[in-house]
Amino acid sequence: MALNKTEVIGYVGMAMLQFNSIPAIIQALETGKSAPIATMVLSIAGLSCYLYNSVKTNNTLYTVGNIIGIVGNSVLLGAVLLK
């Protein structure tokens, strides 16, 4: 069974969200400092992929949830960058 473009983008988003902490973990191990910026950017990218998938599949619940996640991570990213 072949995956269509919408399904592939959904799976890419899932992978980004599931592995989004790896850059922060590597940085923490190498420098001893925590920098969540890479984690937030990957979360926003993954949620954007999820959002694309939920809009294409007409899934209102996930569309609303993804928008909330994108806004929340964007606010957090802005707060970190403006610090």
Secondary structure, 3 states (H helix, E strand, C coil): CCCCHHHHHHHHHHHHHHCCCHHHHHHHHHHCCCCCHHHHHHHHHHHHHHHHHHHHCCCHHHHHHHHHHHHHHHHHHHHHHHC
